Amino acid sequence: MMKVLFICTGNICRSPTAEGVARHFIEAAGLAGEIEVDSAGTHGYHVGEAPDPRARRVATRRGYDLDRLVARRLEAADFQRFDLLLAMDRGHYEAMLKMSPEVYHPKVDLFMRYAQRFDFDEVPDPYYGGEAGFEAVLDMCEDAVQGLLAALALRR
Protein backbone atom coordinates (compact mmCIF):
# COMPACT_ATOMS: atom_id res chain seq x y z
CA MET A 1 0.00 0.00 0.00
CA MET A 2 1.24 3.49 -0.92
CA LYS A 3 0.94 6.01 1.94
CA VAL A 4 0.87 9.74 1.18
CA LEU A 5 0.96 12.60 3.72
CA PHE A 6 -0.01 16.19 2.81
CA ILE A 7 1.59 18.95 4.92
CA CYS A 8 0.83 22.63 5.50
CA THR A 9 1.35 24.94 8.49
CA GLY A 10 -1.52 24.25 10.90
CA ASN A 11 -3.33 21.41 9.11
CA ILE A 12 -6.64 23.28 8.89
CA CYS A 13 -6.69 24.72 5.35
CA ARG A 14 -4.49 23.42 2.56
CA SER A 15 -3.39 19.95 3.67
CA PRO A 16 -6.82 18.75 4.85
CA THR A 17 -8.29 20.03 1.58
CA ALA A 18 -5.72 17.99 -0.33
CA GLU A 19 -6.47 14.97 1.87
CA GLY A 20 -10.23 15.29 1.34
CA VAL A 21 -9.86 15.65 -2.43
CA ALA A 22 -7.43 12.72 -2.56
CA ARG A 23 -9.76 10.50 -0.50
CA HIS A 24 -12.61 11.33 -2.88
CA PHE A 25 -10.66 10.50 -6.05
CA ILE A 26 -9.08 7.40 -4.50
CA GLU A 27 -12.49 6.03 -3.51
CA ALA A 28 -14.01 6.93 -6.89
CA ALA A 29 -11.20 5.05 -8.65
CA GLY A 30 -11.59 1.99 -6.41
CA LEU A 31 -8.08 2.44 -4.99
CA ALA A 32 -8.95 2.66 -1.29
CA GLY A 33 -7.09 -0.58 -0.59
CA GLU A 34 -4.01 0.59 -2.49
CA ILE A 35 -3.46 4.22 -1.47
CA GLU A 36 -3.78 5.68 2.02
CA VAL A 37 -3.72 9.44 2.65
CA ASP A 38 -3.44 11.67 5.70
CA SER A 39 -2.48 15.26 6.46
CA ALA A 40 -0.49 17.11 9.11
CA GLY A 41 0.90 20.52 9.98
CA THR A 42 4.45 21.65 10.56
CA HIS A 43 3.19 23.52 13.64
CA GLY A 44 0.85 22.46 16.41
CA TYR A 45 -1.31 25.60 16.45
CA HIS A 46 -4.56 23.77 15.75
CA VAL A 47 -4.00 20.19 16.97
CA GLY A 48 -7.34 18.50 17.58
CA GLU A 49 -9.35 21.06 15.61
CA ALA A 50 -11.51 20.48 12.55
CA PRO A 51 -10.50 22.11 9.26
CA ASP A 52 -11.28 25.81 8.84
CA PRO A 53 -15.04 26.35 8.34
CA ARG A 54 -14.37 28.12 5.02
CA ALA A 55 -12.41 25.12 3.73
CA ARG A 56 -15.22 22.79 4.79
CA ARG A 57 -17.90 24.97 3.18
CA VAL A 58 -16.08 25.25 -0.14
CA ALA A 59 -15.25 21.53 -0.16
CA THR A 60 -18.83 20.53 0.66
CA ARG A 61 -20.17 22.60 -2.24
CA ARG A 62 -18.00 20.51 -4.59
CA GLY A 63 -18.84 17.18 -3.00
CA TYR A 64 -15.80 16.65 -0.74
CA ASP A 65 -16.13 15.76 2.94
CA LEU A 66 -13.62 17.34 5.33
CA ASP A 67 -15.85 17.16 8.41
CA ARG A 68 -14.24 14.04 9.91
CA LEU A 69 -10.68 15.36 9.64
CA VAL A 70 -8.79 16.54 12.72
CA ALA A 71 -5.59 18.61 12.72
CA ARG A 72 -2.39 17.00 13.90
CA ARG A 73 1.26 17.94 13.91
CA LEU A 74 3.88 16.31 11.71
CA GLU A 75 5.89 13.78 13.71
CA ALA A 76 9.35 12.32 13.16
CA ALA A 77 7.78 8.87 12.78
CA ASP A 78 5.79 10.11 9.76
CA PHE A 79 8.95 10.13 7.66
CA GLN A 80 9.31 6.40 8.14
CA ARG A 81 5.60 5.59 8.00
CA PHE A 82 4.75 7.40 4.75
CA ASP A 83 6.09 6.74 1.27
CA LEU A 84 5.55 10.30 0.06
CA LEU A 85 5.30 13.51 2.10
CA LEU A 86 3.98 16.44 0.07
CA ALA A 87 4.53 20.03 1.18
CA MET A 88 2.10 22.79 0.22
CA ASP A 89 4.87 25.38 -0.06
CA ARG A 90 8.64 25.80 0.04
CA GLY A 91 8.63 26.74 3.72
CA HIS A 92 7.01 23.43 4.63
CA TYR A 93 9.36 21.60 2.29
CA GLU A 94 12.44 23.12 3.93
CA ALA A 95 11.06 22.50 7.44
CA MET A 96 10.46 18.86 6.57
CA LEU A 97 13.98 18.41 5.24
CA LYS A 98 15.42 19.91 8.45
CA MET A 99 13.20 17.71 10.60
CA SER A 100 13.93 14.41 8.88
CA PRO A 101 17.04 12.26 8.64
CA GLU A 102 18.69 12.56 5.22
CA VAL A 103 17.71 9.00 4.30
CA TYR A 104 14.06 10.18 4.09
CA HIS A 105 14.68 13.29 1.96
CA PRO A 106 13.77 11.49 -1.30
CA LYS A 107 10.25 10.99 0.12
CA VAL A 108 9.72 14.75 0.55
CA ASP A 109 8.37 16.79 -2.37
CA LEU A 110 6.21 19.79 -3.27
CA PHE A 111 2.57 18.84 -3.87
CA MET A 112 2.12 21.20 -6.83
CA ARG A 113 4.85 19.43 -8.80
CA TYR A 114 2.07 16.97 -9.64
CA ALA A 115 -0.22 19.69 -11.03
CA GLN A 116 -1.04 19.49 -14.70
CA ARG A 117 -2.88 22.78 -15.28
CA PHE A 118 -1.14 25.11 -12.83
CA ASP A 119 2.33 26.43 -13.57
CA PHE A 120 3.59 27.17 -10.06
CA ASP A 121 4.85 24.98 -7.25
CA GLU A 122 3.21 26.40 -4.12
CA VAL A 123 -0.34 26.36 -2.83
CA PRO A 124 -0.95 29.83 -1.32
CA ASP A 125 -2.23 30.05 2.24
CA PRO A 126 -5.89 31.16 2.14
CA TYR A 127 -6.22 31.58 5.92
CA TYR A 128 -6.18 35.39 6.05
CA GLY A 129 -8.45 35.91 3.06
CA GLY A 130 -12.00 35.12 2.01
CA GLU A 131 -13.66 32.12 0.46
CA ALA A 132 -12.23 32.92 -2.99
CA GLY A 133 -8.81 31.88 -1.69
CA PHE A 134 -10.23 28.58 -0.48
CA GLU A 135 -11.86 28.03 -3.89
CA ALA A 136 -8.47 28.60 -5.55
CA VAL A 137 -6.81 26.15 -3.15
CA LEU A 138 -9.47 23.57 -3.99
CA ASP A 139 -8.86 24.08 -7.74
CA MET A 140 -5.14 23.48 -7.20
CA CYS A 141 -5.75 20.43 -5.02
CA GLU A 142 -8.08 18.85 -7.57
CA ASP A 143 -5.46 19.32 -10.29
CA ALA A 144 -2.46 18.14 -8.26
CA VAL A 145 -4.29 15.13 -6.81
CA GLN A 146 -5.25 13.95 -10.28
CA GLY A 147 -1.62 14.33 -11.37
CA LEU A 148 -0.44 12.53 -8.24
CA LEU A 149 -2.76 9.59 -8.83
CA ALA A 150 -1.58 9.36 -12.44
CA ALA A 151 2.04 9.34 -11.25
CA LEU A 152 1.30 6.69 -8.63
CA ALA A 153 -0.41 4.53 -11.26
CA LEU A 154 2.85 4.52 -13.21
CA ARG A 155 4.69 3.21 -10.13
CA ARG A 156 2.43 0.19 -9.76
Backbone as JSON, one array per atom type, in Angstrom:
{
  "sequence": "MMKVLFICTGNICRSPTAEGVARHFIEAAGLAGEIEVDSAGTHGYHVGEAPDPRARRVATRRGYDLDRLVARRLEAADFQRFDLLLAMDRGHYEAMLKMSPEVYHPKVDLFMRYAQRFDFDEVPDPYYGGEAGFEAVLDMCEDAVQGLLAALALRR",
  "N": [[0.84, -1.18, 0.0], [0.55, 2.21, -0.85], [1.43, 5.08, 0.91], [0.54, 8.37, 1.54], [1.28, 11.61, 2.69], [0.02, 14.8, 3.27], [1.16, 18.1, 3.8], [0.85, 21.16, 5.55], [0.89, 24.35, 7.23], [-0.73, 24.64, 9.73], [-2.5, 22.55, 9.45], [-5.2, 22.96, 8.89], [-6.25, 24.15, 6.63], [-4.98, 24.02, 3.79], [-3.64, 21.4, 3.64], [-5.6, 19.56, 4.76], [-7.59, 19.94, 2.87], [-6.37, 18.97, 0.54], [-6.1, 16.31, 1.38], [-8.83, 15.55, 1.68], [-9.77, 15.83, -0.98], [-8.09, 13.99, -2.25], [-8.88, 11.59, -0.95], [-11.49, 11.39, -1.94], [-11.1, 11.08, -4.78], [-9.54, 8.76, -4.76], [-11.29, 6.86, -3.65], [-13.32, 6.97, -5.6], [-11.98, 5.91, -7.76], [-11.66, 3.33, -6.98], [-9.46, 2.65, -5.45], [-9.02, 2.49, -2.74], [-7.95, 0.44, -1.16], [-5.36, 0.45, -1.95], [-4.06, 2.93, -1.82], [-3.3, 5.11, 0.77], [-4.13, 8.05, 2.53], [-3.27, 10.99, 4.42], [-3.04, 13.92, 6.52], [-1.08, 16.63, 7.86], [0.36, 19.17, 10.03], [3.1, 21.5, 10.04], [3.35, 22.91, 12.32], [1.95, 23.02, 15.64], [-0.35, 24.54, 16.09], [-3.15, 24.16, 15.81], [-3.86, 21.63, 16.69], [-6.04, 18.91, 17.06], [-8.27, 20.27, 16.2], [-11.0, 20.81, 13.89], [-10.96, 21.15, 10.26], [-10.68, 24.48, 8.86], [-13.67, 26.41, 8.85], [-14.34, 27.7, 6.43], [-12.89, 26.27, 4.52], [-14.16, 23.81, 4.77], [-16.77, 24.48, 3.98], [-16.45, 25.3, 1.27], [-15.39, 22.95, 0.19], [-17.5, 21.13, 0.67], [-19.48, 22.15, -1.02], [-18.51, 21.28, -3.44], [-18.64, 18.6, -3.23], [-16.88, 17.24, -1.54], [-15.82, 15.77, 1.51], [-14.75, 17.07, 4.44], [-15.31, 17.04, 7.06], [-14.78, 15.04, 8.98], [-12.12, 15.16, 9.49], [-9.23, 15.86, 11.5], [-6.97, 18.14, 12.88], [-3.46, 17.6, 13.11], [-0.07, 17.43, 14.25], [2.93, 17.22, 12.33], [5.04, 14.44, 12.74], [8.15, 12.95, 13.73], [8.14, 10.21, 13.24], [6.49, 10.02, 11.05], [8.0, 10.28, 8.75], [9.13, 7.84, 8.34], [6.9, 6.2, 8.25], [5.32, 7.04, 6.05], [5.25, 6.91, 2.45], [5.45, 9.01, 0.72], [5.74, 12.42, 1.24], [4.13, 15.35, 1.03], [4.62, 18.7, 0.58], [2.91, 21.82, 0.95], [4.02, 24.29, 0.42], [7.2, 25.99, -0.17], [8.34, 26.67, 2.29], [7.3, 24.76, 4.07], [8.38, 22.51, 2.88], [11.16, 22.91, 3.24], [11.24, 22.94, 6.05], [10.49, 20.32, 6.57], [12.62, 18.89, 5.47], [14.66, 19.68, 7.21], [13.74, 18.56, 9.54], [13.78, 15.84, 9.16], [15.71, 12.77, 8.99], [18.41, 12.44, 6.65], [18.16, 10.2, 5.0], [15.46, 10.0, 4.47], [14.85, 12.12, 2.83], [14.4, 11.81, -0.01], [11.7, 11.13, -0.04], [10.28, 13.41, 0.36], [8.52, 16.08, -1.11], [7.24, 18.75, -3.22], [3.83, 19.36, -3.36], [2.5, 20.62, -5.54], [4.06, 20.0, -7.7], [2.94, 17.94, -8.98], [0.83, 18.96, -10.32], [-1.1, 19.57, -13.25], [-2.35, 21.54, -14.71], [-1.72, 23.95, -13.5], [0.91, 26.31, -13.25], [2.82, 26.72, -11.2], [4.6, 26.14, -8.12], [3.7, 26.22, -5.49], [1.07, 26.09, -3.08], [-0.94, 28.68, -2.23], [-1.46, 30.18, 1.01], [-4.68, 30.35, 2.23], [-5.71, 31.35, 4.57], [-5.88, 33.99, 5.73], [-7.6, 35.32, 4.09], [-10.61, 35.57, 2.07], [-13.38, 33.43, 1.04], [-12.83, 33.03, -1.65], [-10.11, 32.52, -1.87], [-9.98, 29.99, -0.74], [-11.46, 28.58, -2.58], [-9.7, 28.74, -4.75], [-7.54, 27.28, -3.73], [-8.76, 24.79, -3.58], [-9.19, 24.29, -6.32], [-6.51, 23.99, -7.14], [-5.77, 21.77, -5.59], [-7.47, 19.77, -6.62], [-6.42, 19.52, -9.2], [-3.65, 18.84, -8.72], [-3.92, 16.49, -7.21], [-5.08, 14.75, -9.07], [-2.97, 14.59, -10.89], [-1.06, 13.46, -9.18], [-2.22, 10.94, -8.62], [-2.14, 9.84, -11.18], [0.64, 9.7, -11.51], [1.28, 7.9, -9.44], [0.0, 5.65, -10.41], [1.66, 4.92, -12.45], [3.79, 3.92, -11.05], [2.96, 1.52, -10.07]],
  "CA": [[0.0, 0.0, 0.0], [1.24, 3.49, -0.92], [0.94, 6.01, 1.94], [0.87, 9.74, 1.18], [0.96, 12.6, 3.72], [-0.01, 16.19, 2.81], [1.59, 18.95, 4.92], [0.83, 22.63, 5.5], [1.35, 24.94, 8.49], [-1.52, 24.25, 10.9], [-3.33, 21.41, 9.11], [-6.64, 23.28, 8.89], [-6.69, 24.72, 5.35], [-4.49, 23.42, 2.56], [-3.39, 19.95, 3.67], [-6.82, 18.75, 4.85], [-8.29, 20.03, 1.58], [-5.72, 17.99, -0.33], [-6.47, 14.97, 1.87], [-10.23, 15.29, 1.34], [-9.86, 15.65, -2.43], [-7.43, 12.72, -2.56], [-9.76, 10.5, -0.5], [-12.61, 11.33, -2.88], [-10.66, 10.5, -6.05], [-9.08, 7.4, -4.5], [-12.49, 6.03, -3.51], [-14.01, 6.93, -6.89], [-11.2, 5.05, -8.65], [-11.59, 1.99, -6.41], [-8.08, 2.44, -4.99], [-8.95, 2.66, -1.29], [-7.09, -0.58, -0.59], [-4.01, 0.59, -2.49], [-3.46, 4.22, -1.47], [-3.78, 5.68, 2.02], [-3.72, 9.44, 2.65], [-3.44, 11.67, 5.7], [-2.48, 15.26, 6.46], [-0.49, 17.11, 9.11], [0.9, 20.52, 9.98], [4.45, 21.65, 10.56], [3.19, 23.52, 13.64], [0.85, 22.46, 16.41], [-1.31, 25.6, 16.45], [-4.56, 23.77, 15.75], [-4.0, 20.19, 16.97], [-7.34, 18.5, 17.58], [-9.35, 21.06, 15.61], [-11.51, 20.48, 12.55], [-10.5, 22.11, 9.26], [-11.28, 25.81, 8.84], [-15.04, 26.35, 8.34], [-14.37, 28.12, 5.02], [-12.41, 25.12, 3.73], [-15.22, 22.79, 4.79], [-17.9, 24.97, 3.18], [-16.08, 25.25, -0.14], [-15.25, 21.53, -0.16], [-18.83, 20.53, 0.66], [-20.17, 22.6, -2.24], [-18.0, 20.51, -4.59], [-18.84, 17.18, -3.0], [-15.8, 16.65, -0.74], [-16.13, 15.76, 2.94], [-13.62, 17.34, 5.33], [-15.85, 17.16, 8.41], [-14.24, 14.04, 9.91], [-10.68, 15.36, 9.64], [-8.79, 16.54, 12.72], [-5.59, 18.61, 12.72], [-2.39, 17.0, 13.9], [1.26, 17.94, 13.91], [3.88, 16.31, 11.71], [5.89, 13.78, 13.71], [9.35, 12.32, 13.16], [7.78, 8.87, 12.78], [5.79, 10.11, 9.76], [8.95, 10.13, 7.66], [9.31, 6.4, 8.14], [5.6, 5.59, 8.0], [4.75, 7.4, 4.75], [6.09, 6.74, 1.27], [5.55, 10.3, 0.06], [5.3, 13.51, 2.1], [3.98, 16.44, 0.07], [4.53, 20.03, 1.18], [2.1, 22.79, 0.22], [4.87, 25.38, -0.06], [8.64, 25.8, 0.04], [8.63, 26.74, 3.72], [7.01, 23.43, 4.63], [9.36, 21.6, 2.29], [12.44, 23.12, 3.93], [11.06, 22.5, 7.44], [10.46, 18.86, 6.57], [13.98, 18.41, 5.24], [15.42, 19.91, 8.45], [13.2, 17.71, 10.6], [13.93, 14.41, 8.88], [17.04, 12.26, 8.64], [18.69, 12.56, 5.22], [17.71, 9.0, 4.3], [14.06, 10.18, 4.09], [14.68, 13.29, 1.96], [13.77, 11.49, -1.3], [10.25, 10.99, 0.12], [9.72, 14.75, 0.55], [8.37, 16.79, -2.37], [6.21, 19.79, -3.27], [2.57, 18.84, -3.87], [2.12, 21.2, -6.83], [4.85, 19.43, -8.8], [2.07, 16.97, -9.64], [-0.22, 19.69, -11.03], [-1.04, 19.49, -14.7], [-2.88, 22.78, -15.28], [-1.14, 25.11, -12.83], [2.33, 26.43, -13.57], [3.59, 27.17, -10.06], [4.85, 24.98, -7.25], [3.21, 26.4, -4.12], [-0.34, 26.36, -2.83], [-0.95, 29.83, -1.32], [-2.23, 30.05, 2.24], [-5.89, 31.16, 2.14], [-6.22, 31.58, 5.92], [-6.18, 35.39, 6.05], [-8.45, 35.91, 3.06], [-12.0, 35.12, 2.01], [-13.66, 32.12, 0.46], [-12.23, 32.92, -2.99], [-8.81, 31.88, -1.69], [-10.23, 28.58, -0.48], [-11.86, 28.03, -3.89], [-8.47, 28.6, -5.55], [-6.81, 26.15, -3.15], [-9.47, 23.57, -3.99], [-8.86, 24.08, -7.74], [-5.14, 23.48, -7.2], [-5.75, 20.43, -5.02], [-8.08, 18.85, -7.57], [-5.46, 19.32, -10.29], [-2.46, 18.14, -8.26], [-4.29, 15.13, -6.81], [-5.25, 13.95, -10.28], [-1.62, 14.33, -11.37], [-0.44, 12.53, -8.24], [-2.76, 9.59, -8.83], [-1.58, 9.36, -12.44], [2.04, 9.34, -11.25], [1.3, 6.69, -8.63], [-0.41, 4.53, -11.26], [2.85, 4.52, -13.21], [4.69, 3.21, -10.13], [2.43, 0.19, -9.76]],
  "C": [[0.89, 1.24, 0.0], [0.6, 4.44, 0.09], [1.48, 7.41, 1.65], [0.4, 10.69, 2.3], [1.07, 13.99, 3.1], [0.29, 17.1, 3.99], [1.44, 20.43, 4.6], [1.24, 23.13, 6.89], [0.58, 24.39, 9.7], [-2.45, 23.08, 10.68], [-4.81, 21.7, 9.25], [-7.14, 23.86, 7.57], [-6.24, 23.88, 4.17], [-4.35, 21.9, 2.64], [-4.66, 19.13, 3.91], [-7.66, 18.81, 3.58], [-7.7, 19.02, 0.62], [-6.08, 16.56, 0.08], [-7.89, 14.62, 1.47], [-10.43, 15.04, -0.15], [-9.24, 14.3, -2.81], [-8.31, 11.53, -2.15], [-10.9, 10.29, -1.49], [-12.2, 10.63, -4.18], [-10.17, 9.06, -5.89], [-10.27, 6.45, -4.4], [-13.21, 5.88, -4.84], [-13.3, 5.99, -7.87], [-11.07, 3.62, -8.14], [-10.21, 1.64, -5.89], [-7.92, 2.53, -3.48], [-8.05, 1.62, -0.62], [-5.64, -0.47, -1.02], [-3.29, 1.87, -2.08], [-4.12, 4.75, -0.21], [-3.27, 7.12, 2.09], [-4.03, 9.98, 4.04], [-2.89, 13.08, 5.5], [-1.99, 15.66, 7.85], [0.01, 18.54, 8.91], [2.32, 20.56, 10.53], [4.44, 22.26, 11.96], [1.96, 22.95, 14.33], [-0.21, 23.45, 16.82], [-2.74, 25.1, 16.61], [-4.8, 22.28, 16.03], [-5.36, 19.9, 17.61], [-8.52, 19.24, 17.0], [-9.77, 20.5, 14.26], [-10.91, 21.47, 11.55], [-11.28, 23.43, 9.35], [-12.69, 25.72, 8.24], [-15.16, 26.76, 6.87], [-13.91, 26.99, 4.11], [-13.49, 24.06, 3.66], [-16.39, 23.2, 3.91], [-17.62, 24.83, 1.68], [-15.99, 23.8, -0.61], [-16.63, 20.86, -0.28], [-19.6, 20.91, -0.6], [-19.73, 21.8, -3.47], [-18.06, 19.0, -4.34], [-17.73, 16.48, -2.22], [-16.16, 16.78, 0.73], [-14.86, 15.94, 3.77], [-14.04, 17.29, 6.8], [-15.25, 16.19, 9.41], [-12.75, 14.22, 10.19], [-10.36, 16.17, 10.89], [-7.31, 16.89, 12.56], [-4.64, 17.87, 13.65], [-1.07, 17.59, 13.43], [2.1, 16.83, 13.28], [4.81, 15.76, 12.77], [7.08, 13.15, 13.01], [9.02, 10.94, 12.59], [7.08, 8.89, 11.42], [6.74, 9.89, 8.58], [9.24, 8.66, 7.35], [8.01, 5.77, 7.67], [5.04, 5.85, 6.6], [5.76, 7.24, 3.63], [6.37, 8.07, 0.57], [4.97, 11.36, 0.99], [5.32, 14.77, 1.25], [3.7, 17.77, 0.76], [3.68, 20.96, 0.3], [2.92, 23.98, -0.27], [6.32, 25.12, 0.31], [9.04, 25.87, 1.51], [8.4, 25.41, 4.4], [8.04, 22.42, 4.14], [10.7, 21.7, 3.03], [12.36, 22.65, 5.39], [11.09, 20.98, 7.54], [11.84, 18.27, 6.35], [14.84, 18.58, 6.5], [15.0, 18.93, 9.54], [13.54, 16.23, 10.41], [15.38, 14.01, 8.65], [17.2, 12.27, 7.11], [18.19, 11.36, 4.41], [16.26, 9.15, 3.81], [13.83, 11.35, 3.14], [14.08, 12.95, 0.6], [12.25, 11.33, -1.24], [9.54, 12.34, 0.17], [9.67, 15.48, -0.8], [7.34, 17.91, -2.21], [4.98, 19.21, -3.96], [2.27, 19.34, -5.28], [3.02, 20.73, -7.98], [4.03, 18.39, -9.57], [0.94, 17.65, -10.43], [-0.01, 19.6, -12.53], [-1.48, 20.79, -15.36], [-2.25, 24.03, -14.69], [0.37, 25.12, -13.03], [3.12, 27.07, -12.42], [3.65, 26.04, -9.04], [4.4, 25.15, -5.8], [1.71, 26.63, -4.1], [-0.38, 27.53, -1.84], [-1.85, 29.6, -0.11], [-3.47, 30.94, 2.18], [-6.39, 31.69, 3.49], [-6.65, 33.02, 6.19], [-7.05, 36.08, 5.02], [-9.87, 35.36, 3.14], [-12.13, 33.78, 1.33], [-13.06, 31.95, -0.93], [-10.87, 32.23, -2.91], [-8.95, 30.38, -1.45], [-10.7, 27.86, -1.75], [-10.62, 27.78, -4.75], [-7.64, 27.42, -5.05], [-7.46, 24.83, -3.59], [-9.2, 23.26, -5.47], [-7.48, 23.46, -7.87], [-5.06, 22.04, -6.68], [-6.37, 19.41, -5.98], [-7.09, 18.51, -8.69], [-4.27, 18.47, -9.84], [-2.77, 16.71, -7.81], [-4.46, 14.25, -8.03], [-3.88, 13.61, -10.88], [-0.88, 13.33, -10.49], [-0.92, 11.11, -8.48], [-2.28, 9.01, -10.16], [-0.13, 8.92, -12.27], [2.14, 8.05, -10.43], [0.9, 5.46, -9.45], [0.76, 4.02, -12.08], [3.84, 3.72, -12.35], [4.26, 1.78, -9.89], [2.8, -0.82, -10.79]]
}
